[in-house]
Amino acid sequence: MTRNPDGTDEFIHVDGPADAPAEVRPVWAAFRSQVVRVPEATALIIGGVSLTYRELDHASAGLARLLWGHGLRPGRVVCVRTRQSALSVVAILAALRTGATWAVLEPDLPVGRFEALCRDVDCAVVLSEGGDAVPASVLSAMPAPPTVVDAADLRVTRLVEAGQELPSDPYPPVPEQSPAYVAYTSGSTGVPKGVMVSRGQLAASISCRGPVYGTEHSVFLIALRLSFDGILGGMFWSLTRGHTLVLPDPRQLVQVAEFTRLAREHRVTHLFNIPSYYRAVLQDPGGLPDTLRLVVVGGEECTPQLVGAHHERLPRTRIVNEYGPTETTIACTVETDPDPTRGRIAIGRPWPGARTLVLDERLCEVPAGERGELYVGGSLVALGYANQPALTAERFVADPYGRPGGRLYRTGDIAGVDERGALQYHGRTDEQAKIRGTRIELGEIASVLERHAGVEQAVVLCERAGQDEPQVIAFVLPTPGSGPPDASELREHCRGRLVEQATPTLFVPVDHMPLDHSTKADRAALRKLIPKDRQASAGTAGGDWSGHRLAVGRIWAEVLGHSGAGPDDNFFSVGGSSIKVIDLHDRLDRRWPEALRVGELFDYITIATQAQLIADRQGERAQGEEDAPPATYEL
């Protein structure tokens, strides 16, 4: 701590990758300057569509005029509820162009997030994809429902043509303090919360990336969906500098082999993905192109094992680790040289313009080497939560050590500063967790489960077994007089109410909820109830287990680490991931050589469909395995 000339104290915060923030230029102005500078350069490639800067500009102009005609204005929101496509990106640029705000909520996200958006903000227009994306029951309950525009009626080529005919933009200028986007994350009460980020905060986050990302022309491939704010760093860094942005369509994103093929096809130079996905990318035999200069990982904890695997596979390619909650505008710190020989990969130093403080419960600085809660200040701290002033006041607090009127965001993350001056992440102070790059609230999951008629109380933990991906485990106390609800029934109850990553993979029944000395649920006691082999769950997974299903079910249990999956359960909803698909294919292929291709496991995602496909191709039925469902697998 140092003493300022006016007598106030100031913390010496961790230095960032550059001494001072770069010049901050508004994002829209920076994009438009590239349209003038390199109009025929390729700006965007996605889903077989390639657009130059001129075409992307014209398409956004055409869509902006259409949305404006439907009432989109500064201060109002356009909800992009479509699958990831060129139109999704055009819609974001159209919102920037008009001075309005965007929110991306893909159709497969829980409808509760769309309901929260309509409750929290003034949603003027919904760009929808089919009738199911915007439930009529939700719209009918609203006093002034938004206009629904069917994306099926729009073609990017037609938008380009329409934009060419427009003489100029009629939209009024808006201040940089205006909201650029709203990003929804889980809420501990079961109610999603929308993080509002201003145009100026987005611009500040983009402007400081040059020293890390480099200044040469890049082809940037990002393994994320547009609803995840982590995509915006590489996206706008590319589009505001005349580079090429490559995004996977939904199918390419879930198929690792297709994703790496995309990287090779377009000779990408930059790659962003979450660590769990990058593990699978490194295992793909096709490999990444020799043009790759930089790999950026973020969104969840990066391990020394992953960095070591990267160096082994791509020794001439740099890797950096970014960290930052949604509330700190994409990312607020970066580790530019992660060391795999250390026990933990640092989250690094703050981006220019950001400040990081590690404080105790009295908001006092903790000594170097000790742990405290990480607070973030500076230009990257978001505006707050939409329509939730109490929660905003709780998490965005006055900065007692900065400029008057400044704020700090309480991350809820436990951190410390190592001997090199780099920040180290040591977990959460609350019940949040990250599964496959998505932040989930364990309290939200418990709240959803307790809405089931057969559940009296639920406590949810997120546990890791060795090097495996963390598992969400729900401890369920049945309602009085009833037996434990079936695991498949509880899992079905969670679908549509929770994102896929938040759906528990194990349901453990309890006859009473153990309590600690403070009368809270005793989580230490509950952990002792977790089956050591992670196989037993609440009851027996029901369904028909005839034919090949039992053998396939046993293999699923080996891969998932539990036997709670029913014949018709989605592999990705019971704990599966892109990494585990590879393991699943290897085991199935050993049992039935060449019966299935790895890519088919993204289409045939249940035990029943995989077993049927194997049976059809093998031309035989398993004998002696039809009599009993797999209550306990013999692994």
C-alpha positions in Angstrom: 0.0 0.0 0.0 1.3 3.5 -0.8 0.3 7.0 0.3 -1.0 9.4 -2.2 0.0 13.1 -2.1 -3.5 13.9 -0.8 -3.0 11.6 2.2 -5.2 8.7 0.9 -4.0 5.1 0.7 -3.8 3.2 -2.5 -3.1 -0.4 -3.1 -0.2 -1.4 -5.4 -2.2 -3.6 -7.7 -0.8 -6.2 -10.0 0.7 -4.8 -13.1 -0.9 -5.7 -16.5 0.7 -6.8 -19.8 1.2 -3.1 -20.8 2.0 0.0 -18.7 -1.1 1.9 -19.9 -4.3 1.2 -21.8 -4.2 1.6 -25.5 -6.3 4.3 -27.1 -9.9 3.4 -26.8 -11.8 3.8 -30.0 -15.6 3.1 -30.2 -16.2 -0.4 -31.6 -18.6 0.7 -34.3 -16.3 3.5 -35.6 -13.4 1.1 -35.6 -15.4 -1.5 -37.7 -16.5 1.2 -40.1 -13.0 2.4 -40.6 -12.0 -1.1 -41.8 -14.9 -1.1 -44.2 -13.3 2.0 -45.8 -9.8 0.7 -45.6 -10.2 -2.9 -46.7 -13.7 -3.2 -48.2 -13.0 -6.4 -50.2 -11.1 -8.3 -47.5 -12.9 -11.3 -46.0 -14.4 -10.3 -42.7 -16.6 -13.3 -41.7 -16.7 -17.0 -42.5 -19.4 -19.2 -40.9 -21.6 -22.0 -42.0 -20.4 -21.9 -45.6 -21.1 -18.2 -45.9 -18.2 -15.8 -46.5 -18.7 -12.0 -46.3 -16.3 -9.2 -47.1 -16.2 -6.1 -45.0 -18.3 -4.2 -47.5 -20.9 -7.0 -47.6 -21.0 -7.3 -43.8 -21.5 -3.6 -43.5 -24.3 -3.5 -46.1 -26.0 -6.5 -44.5 -26.0 -4.9 -41.1 -27.4 -1.7 -42.7 -30.2 -3.6 -44.3 -31.1 -5.5 -41.1 -30.8 -2.3 -39.0 -33.3 -0.6 -41.2 -35.7 -3.5 -40.9 -35.4 -3.7 -37.1 -35.7 0.1 -36.8 -39.0 -0.2 -38.6 -40.2 -2.7 -35.9 -39.4 -0.3 -33.1 -35.8 -1.0 -32.2 -34.3 2.2 -30.7 -31.4 3.2 -28.4 -32.3 1.9 -24.9 -34.3 -1.0 -26.4 -33.1 -4.6 -27.0 -33.1 -7.0 -29.9 -33.1 -10.6 -28.8 -31.2 -12.8 -31.2 -32.9 -16.2 -30.7 -31.4 -18.1 -33.7 -28.8 -20.7 -34.2 -25.3 -19.5 -34.7 -25.1 -18.2 -38.3 -24.0 -15.2 -40.4 -27.3 -13.6 -39.6 -26.6 -13.8 -35.9 -23.4 -11.7 -36.4 -25.2 -9.3 -38.7 -27.8 -8.8 -36.0 -25.2 -7.8 -33.4 -23.7 -5.3 -35.8 -27.2 -4.0 -36.6 -27.8 -3.3 -32.9 -24.4 -1.5 -32.7 -25.3 0.5 -35.8 -28.7 1.7 -34.4 -27.4 2.4 -30.9 -29.6 -0.3 -29.5 -28.7 -3.3 -27.3 -28.4 -6.9 -28.2 -28.9 -10.1 -26.3 -28.1 -13.5 -27.8 -30.2 -16.4 -26.5 -30.0 -19.4 -28.8 -33.2 -21.5 -29.1 -31.8 -24.5 -27.1 -31.2 -22.3 -24.0 -33.8 -22.6 -21.3 -36.9 -20.5 -22.0 -36.5 -19.0 -18.5 -33.7 -16.9 -19.8 -35.9 -15.4 -22.5 -38.6 -14.8 -19.9 -36.1 -13.0 -17.7 -34.9 -10.9 -20.6 -38.5 -9.7 -21.3 -39.0 -9.0 -17.7 -35.7 -7.1 -17.1 -35.4 -4.9 -20.2 -37.4 -3.2 -22.9 -37.2 -5.9 -25.6 -38.5 -4.4 -28.8 -37.8 -7.2 -31.3 -37.0 -10.9 -31.2 -35.2 -12.4 -34.2 -36.6 -15.9 -34.0 -36.0 -19.2 -35.7 -39.2 -21.2 -35.8 -42.3 -21.0 -33.6 -40.8 -23.0 -30.7 -38.0 -20.5 -30.1 -40.5 -17.9 -28.7 -43.3 -19.6 -26.8 -46.7 -18.0 -27.4 -47.6 -18.5 -23.7 -44.7 -16.2 -22.7 -45.7 -13.5 -25.2 -49.3 -13.6 -24.4 -48.6 -12.9 -20.7 -46.7 -9.7 -21.5 -48.6 -6.4 -21.6 -46.5 -5.1 -24.5 -44.9 -8.1 -26.2 -41.9 -7.6 -28.6 -42.3 -8.0 -32.4 -41.2 -11.4 -33.5 -39.3 -11.4 -36.8 -38.9 -14.9 -38.4 -35.3 -15.4 -39.4 -36.5 -17.9 -42.1 -37.8 -14.9 -44.1 -34.3 -13.2 -44.1 -31.4 -14.0 -46.3 -28.0 -12.4 -45.8 -27.6 -11.8 -49.5 -30.9 -9.9 -49.7 -29.9 -7.9 -46.7 -26.6 -7.0 -48.5 -28.6 -5.9 -51.5 -31.0 -3.9 -49.3 -28.1 -2.2 -47.5 -26.5 -1.1 -50.8 -29.5 0.9 -51.7 -29.6 2.9 -48.4 -28.0 6.4 -48.8 -26.9 6.9 -45.2 -27.6 6.0 -41.6 -30.5 7.9 -40.1 -29.7 6.8 -36.5 -28.9 9.3 -33.8 -25.5 9.1 -32.0 -25.5 7.5 -28.6 -23.1 7.9 -25.7 -20.5 5.3 -25.0 -22.2 4.8 -21.6 -25.2 3.2 -23.4 -25.6 -0.6 -23.0 -24.1 -2.6 -25.9 -25.3 -6.0 -24.8 -27.0 -8.0 -22.1 -25.5 -11.4 -21.2 -27.5 -13.8 -19.1 -25.9 -16.0 -16.4 -27.3 -18.3 -13.7 -28.7 -16.8 -10.5 -28.4 -18.4 -7.0 -32.2 -17.9 -6.4 -33.1 -19.8 -9.6 -33.7 -16.6 -11.5 -31.2 -15.8 -14.3 -29.5 -12.4 -14.2 -28.6 -10.2 -17.1 -25.2 -8.5 -17.0 -25.3 -5.1 -18.8 -22.1 -4.0 -20.6 -21.8 -0.5 -22.1 -20.4 0.3 -25.5 -17.4 2.0 -23.8 -16.6 -1.0 -21.7 -16.7 -3.3 -24.7 -14.4 -0.9 -26.5 -12.0 -0.8 -23.6 -11.8 -4.6 -23.4 -11.0 -4.8 -27.2 -8.5 -2.0 -27.3 -6.0 -3.5 -24.9 -5.5 -6.9 -26.6 -3.0 -5.9 -29.3 0.2 -6.5 -27.2 -1.0 -10.1 -26.5 -2.8 -11.0 -29.8 -0.2 -9.3 -32.1 -0.5 -6.8 -34.9 -0.1 -9.1 -38.0 -3.1 -10.0 -40.0 -4.9 -12.9 -38.4 -7.5 -15.5 -39.1 -9.3 -16.0 -35.8 -11.3 -19.2 -35.1 -13.4 -19.2 -31.9 -14.9 -22.3 -30.4 -17.8 -20.7 -28.6 -21.4 -19.7 -29.1 -22.5 -16.1 -29.4 -24.5 -16.3 -26.2 -21.2 -16.8 -24.3 -19.7 -13.3 -23.9 -16.2 -14.8 -24.1 -16.6 -14.9 -27.9 -16.7 -11.1 -28.1 -13.0 -10.5 -27.5 -11.6 -12.3 -30.5 -14.7 -11.4 -32.6 -14.4 -7.6 -32.2 -10.6 -7.6 -32.1 -10.8 -9.1 -35.6 -13.6 -7.0 -37.0 -12.1 -3.7 -35.8 -8.7 -4.4 -37.3 -9.5 -5.7 -40.7 -8.8 -9.3 -39.9 -10.8 -12.5 -40.7 -13.2 -14.0 -38.2 -14.1 -17.7 -38.5 -17.0 -19.1 -36.5 -18.2 -22.7 -36.4 -21.8 -23.4 -37.1 -23.6 -25.5 -34.4 -22.7 -28.8 -36.0 -19.0 -27.9 -36.5 -18.8 -26.8 -32.9 -20.0 -30.1 -31.3 -17.9 -32.2 -33.7 -14.2 -31.8 -32.8 -13.0 -33.3 -36.0 -15.1 -30.9 -38.0 -13.8 -28.0 -35.9 -10.2 -28.9 -36.5 -10.9 -29.4 -40.2 -12.3 -25.9 -40.3 -9.1 -24.6 -38.7 -7.0 -26.4 -41.4 -9.3 -25.3 -44.3 -9.0 -21.6 -43.4 -5.3 -21.7 -42.2 -6.2 -20.0 -39.0 -3.6 -18.1 -37.0 -5.5 -17.6 -33.8 -7.7 -20.0 -31.8 -9.9 -19.4 -28.7 -11.6 -22.2 -26.8 -12.3 -23.3 -23.2 -9.8 -25.7 -21.7 -12.0 -28.8 -21.7 -12.8 -28.3 -25.4 -9.1 -27.6 -26.2 -8.2 -31.0 -24.6 -10.3 -32.7 -27.3 -8.9 -30.5 -30.1 -5.4 -31.5 -29.1 -6.4 -35.2 -29.3 -7.8 -35.0 -32.8 -5.6 -36.9 -35.1 -6.2 -34.5 -38.0 -4.4 -31.8 -36.0 -4.3 -28.0 -36.2 -2.6 -26.1 -39.1 1.0 -25.0 -39.0 -0.2 -21.4 -39.5 -1.4 -21.3 -35.9 0.5 -18.6 -33.9 -1.6 -18.2 -30.8 -4.0 -20.3 -28.7 -6.1 -18.4 -26.1 -7.9 -20.4 -23.4 -10.5 -19.1 -21.0 -13.8 -19.6 -19.4 -12.7 -22.2 -16.9 -9.6 -23.3 -14.9 -6.6 -24.1 -17.1 -4.4 -26.9 -15.8 -0.7 -27.6 -16.1 -1.5 -30.8 -17.8 -3.3 -29.0 -20.6 -0.5 -26.4 -21.1 2.1 -29.3 -21.1 0.1 -31.1 -23.8 -0.1 -28.0 -25.8 3.7 -27.4 -25.7 4.2 -31.1 -26.7 1.8 -30.9 -29.6 2.4 -27.3 -30.8 5.9 -26.3 -29.5 6.1 -23.2 -31.8 2.6 -21.9 -30.9 2.1 -19.5 -28.0 -0.7 -20.2 -25.5 -2.2 -17.6 -23.1 -4.7 -18.0 -20.3 -7.5 -15.4 -19.9 -9.7 -14.9 -16.8 -12.7 -12.8 -16.1 -16.3 -13.1 -15.0 -19.0 -11.7 -17.4 -19.3 -8.7 -15.0 -15.8 -7.6 -16.0 -16.4 -7.5 -19.8 -15.2 -10.7 -21.4 -11.9 -11.0 -19.4 -10.0 -8.8 -17.0 -6.6 -10.6 -16.6 -4.3 -12.6 -18.8 -1.4 -14.9 -18.2 0.9 -14.6 -21.2 3.4 -17.3 -20.4 1.7 -20.1 -18.4 4.3 -22.5 -16.9 3.2 -26.2 -16.9 6.0 -27.1 -14.4 4.2 -25.2 -11.6 1.4 -26.7 -9.6 -1.2 -24.2 -10.8 -1.6 -22.1 -13.9 -1.8 -18.4 -13.0 -4.7 -16.2 -14.2 -2.0 -13.6 -14.7 -2.1 -9.8 -14.6 -4.9 -7.4 -15.4 -5.5 -6.0 -18.8 -4.5 -2.3 -19.2 -7.3 -0.2 -17.6 -8.3 -2.9 -15.1 -7.3 -3.1 -11.4 -7.3 -6.2 -9.3 -7.3 -6.3 -5.5 -7.1 -9.3 -3.2 -9.0 -8.3 0.0 -10.1 -9.9 3.2 -13.7 -9.7 4.6 -12.9 -6.2 6.0 -11.8 -5.0 2.5 -8.2 -4.9 3.7 -5.3 -6.0 1.5 -4.0 -9.5 2.2 -0.3 -10.0 2.4 1.5 -11.5 -0.7 1.1 -15.3 -0.7 -2.1 -15.3 1.3 -5.6 -15.8 -0.1 -8.6 -13.5 -0.2 -11.5 -12.5 -2.4 -10.6 -11.0 -5.8 -12.1 -7.6 -6.5 -11.8 -6.0 -10.0 -12.0 -2.2 -10.7 -11.3 0.1 -13.6 -12.8 0.5 -17.0 -13.9 -3.1 -17.6 -16.4 -3.3 -14.7 -19.9 -3.7 -16.2 -22.9 -1.5 -15.6 -24.6 -4.0 -13.4 -27.6 -6.4 -13.5 -30.6 -5.5 -15.5 -33.6 -4.8 -13.3 -31.9 -6.1 -10.2 -30.7 -3.1 -8.2 -30.3 -4.9 -4.9 -28.1 -7.6 -6.4 -26.1 -4.9 -8.3 -25.5 -3.0 -5.0 -24.3 -6.3 -3.4 -21.8 -7.2 -6.1 -20.7 -3.8 -7.5 -19.4 -2.0 -4.4 -17.9 1.5 -4.0 -14.1 1.5 -4.5 -12.5 2.9 -1.3 -9.1 3.0 -2.9 -9.7 4.4 -6.3 -11.2 7.6 -7.8 -14.3 9.0 -6.2 -17.4 7.3 -7.7 -15.4 4.3 -8.8 -16.7 0.8 -8.3 -15.2 -2.7 -7.6 -16.8 -5.9 -8.7 -16.8 -8.7 -6.0 -15.9 -11.7 -8.1 -16.6 -14.3 -5.4 -13.3 -16.0 -6.5 -10.6 -16.8 -4.0 -7.2 -15.6 -5.3 -3.7 -14.8 -4.2 -0.6 -13.2 -5.7 2.5 -15.5 -6.2 6.1 -14.6 -5.8 6.2 -13.5 -9.5 3.4 -11.0 -8.9 0.9 -13.0 -10.9 -2.6 -13.8 -9.7 -3.5 -17.4 -8.8 -7.1 -18.7 -8.8 -8.1 -20.9 -5.8 -11.8 -21.6 -6.3 -15.1 -19.9 -5.3 -16.3 -18.3 -2.1 -19.9 -19.2 -2.9 -21.6 -22.1 -4.7 -20.8 -21.3 -8.3 -19.0 -23.6 -10.6 -17.9 -23.9 -14.2 -18.8 -26.9 -16.3 -17.4 -27.0 -19.8 -16.9 -23.2 -19.8 -20.5 -22.4 -18.6 -20.9 -20.8 -15.2 -23.7 -22.5 -13.2 -25.1 -21.8 -9.7 -25.6 -24.8 -7.5 -28.4 -23.0 -5.7 -30.3 -22.6 -9.0 -30.1 -26.3 -9.6 -31.4 -27.1 -6.0 -34.2 -24.6 -6.5 -35.3 -26.3 -9.7 -35.2 -29.7 -8.2 -37.3 -28.6 -5.2 -40.0 -27.6 -7.6 -40.5 -31.4 -8.3 -43.5 -32.8 -6.5 -41.4 -35.7 -5.1 -38.6 -33.6 -3.7 -38.7 -32.1 -0.2 -35.2 -30.8 -0.2 -32.2 -30.8 -2.5 -28.5 -30.0 -2.0 -26.2 -29.8 -4.9 -22.4 -30.2 -5.0 -19.9 -30.0 -7.8 -17.2 -32.6 -7.4 -14.2 -33.7 -9.4 -12.9 -37.3 -9.4 -9.1 -37.2 -10.3 -8.5 -35.5 -13.6 -12.1 -36.1 -14.8 -14.5 -33.2 -15.6 -16.4 -32.0 -12.5 -19.7 -33.7 -11.9 -22.9 -32.1 -10.6 -24.3 -34.3 -7.9 -27.7 -33.8 -6.3 -28.7 -35.1 -2.9 -32.4 -35.5 -2.8 -34.7 -35.8 0.3 -38.1 -37.2 -0.9 -41.4 -35.7 0.1 -42.8 -37.4 3.2 -44.6 -40.6 2.4 -43.0 -41.1 -1.0 -40.0 -43.0 -2.2 -37.0 -41.6 -4.0 -37.9 -40.1 -7.4 -36.5 -41.9 -10.4 -33.3 -40.4 -11.7 -34.5 -40.2 -15.3 -37.6 -38.5 -14.1 -35.6 -35.9 -12.2 -33.3 -35.4 -15.1 -36.3 -34.9 -17.4 -37.7 -32.3 -14.9 -34.4 -30.4 -15.2 -34.5 -30.2 -19.0 -35.9 -26.9 -20.2 -35.3 -25.3 -16.8 -31.5 -25.6 -16.7 -28.7 -25.5 -19.3 -27.3 -28.9 -20.2 -24.1 -28.5 -18.1 -26.2 -27.8 -15.0 -28.3 -31.0 -15.2 -27.0 -33.3 -12.4 -25.3 -36.5 -13.6 -25.9 -38.2 -10.2 -28.9 -38.2 -7.9 -28.2 -39.6 -4.5 -31.3 -40.2 -2.3 -31.1 -39.5 1.5 -33.6 -40.4 4.2 -32.6 -37.2 6.1 -30.5 -34.2 5.3 -27.4 -34.1 7.6 -26.8 -30.7 9.3 -23.7 -29.0 10.7 -23.4 -27.0 13.9 -24.9 -23.9 12.2 -28.0 -26.0 11.2 -27.0 -25.7 7.5 -26.7 -28.8 5.3 -23.5 -30.6 6.2 -21.7 -30.8 2.8 -18.8 -32.7 4.3 -21.2 -35.4 5.5 -22.9 -35.5 2.1 -19.7 -36.0 0.3 -19.2 -39.2 2.2 -22.4 -40.5 0.7 -21.1 -40.2 -2.8 -20.6 -43.7 -4.2 -16.8 -44.3 -4.5 -17.1 -45.7 -8.0 -19.7 -43.0 -8.9 -22.0 -45.7 -10.3 -25.0 -45.7 -8.0 -27.8 -43.1 -8.4 -31.3 -42.7 -7.2 -33.1 -45.9 -8.1 -32.6 -47.8 -11.2 -32.6 -46.2 -14.6 -35.9 -47.4 -16.1 -36.7 -48.4 -19.6 -36.3 -51.3 -22.0 -32.8 -53.0 -21.7 -33.2 -55.7 -24.3 -30.7 -56.5 -27.0 -27.5 -54.5 -27.3 -28.8 -51.9 -24.9 -27.3 -53.4 -21.8 -23.8 -53.8 -23.3 -23.9 -50.2 -24.6 -25.2 -49.0 -21.2 -22.3 -50.6 -19.4 -19.9 -48.8 -21.7 -21.7 -45.5 -21.0 -21.2 -46.2 -17.3 -17.5 -46.7 -17.8 -17.2 -43.4 -19.7 -19.6 -41.3 -17.5 -18.6 -42.7 -14.1 -22.2 -43.5 -13.2 -25.1 -45.8 -14.2 -27.9 -43.2 -14.0 -28.5 -43.0 -17.7 -31.7 -44.4 -19.2 -32.0 -45.8 -22.7 -33.4 -42.6 -24.1 -31.3 -40.1 -22.2 -29.1 -37.6 -24.1 -25.4 -38.4 -23.6 -24.6 -34.7 -23.2 -27.3 -34.3 -20.6 -26.0 -37.0 -18.3 -22.4 -35.8 -18.0 -21.1 -36.4 -21.5 -18.8 -34.0 -23.3 -16.8 -33.7 -26.5 -13.9 -35.2 -24.7 -15.9 -38.2 -23.4 -17.3 -38.8 -26.9 -13.8 -39.8 -28.0 -13.5 -42.2 -25.0 -17.0 -43.6 -25.8 -16.1 -44.2 -29.4 -12.9 -46.0 -28.5 -14.7 -48.4 -26.1 -17.6 -49.0 -28.5 -15.1 -49.6 -31.3 -13.2 -52.2 -29.2 -16.4 -54.1 -28.6 -17.9 -53.7 -32.1 -15.0 -52.8 -34.5 -16.0 -50.2 -37.2 -19.7 -50.4 -36.3 -19.8 -46.7 -35.6 -17.9 -43.6 -36.7 -17.0 -41.0 -34.1 -19.0 -38.3 -35.9 -22.2 -40.4 -35.7 -22.1 -40.2 -31.9 -23.1 -36.6 -32.2 -26.3 -37.6 -34.0 -27.1 -40.9 -32.3 -26.9 -39.6 -28.7 -28.8 -42.2 -26.7 -28.1 -45.7 -25.6 -31.2 -46.9 -27.5 -30.2 -45.4 -30.9 -26.6 -46.4 -30.6 -27.6 -50.0 -29.7 -30.0 -50.2 -32.6 -27.5 -48.9 -35.1 -24.9 -51.4 -33.9 -27.5 -54.2 -34.1 -28.5 -53.2 -37.6 -24.9 -53.2 -38.8 -23.8 -56.3 -37.0 -26.8 -58.3 -38.0 -27.0 -60.1 -34.7 -28.5 -59.6 -31.3 -26.7 -60.0 -28.0 -27.8 -63.2 -26.1 -28.4 -63.5 -22.4 -28.5 -59.8 -21.7 -32.2 -59.0 -22.0 -33.4 -59.9 -18.6 -32.5 -57.1 -16.2 -31.7 -53.4 -16.4 -28.2 -52.2 -15.3 -28.9 -51.2 -11.7 -25.2 -51.7 -11.0 -22.7 -52.1 -13.8 -19.8 -54.5 -13.5 -16.8 -52.3 -14.4 
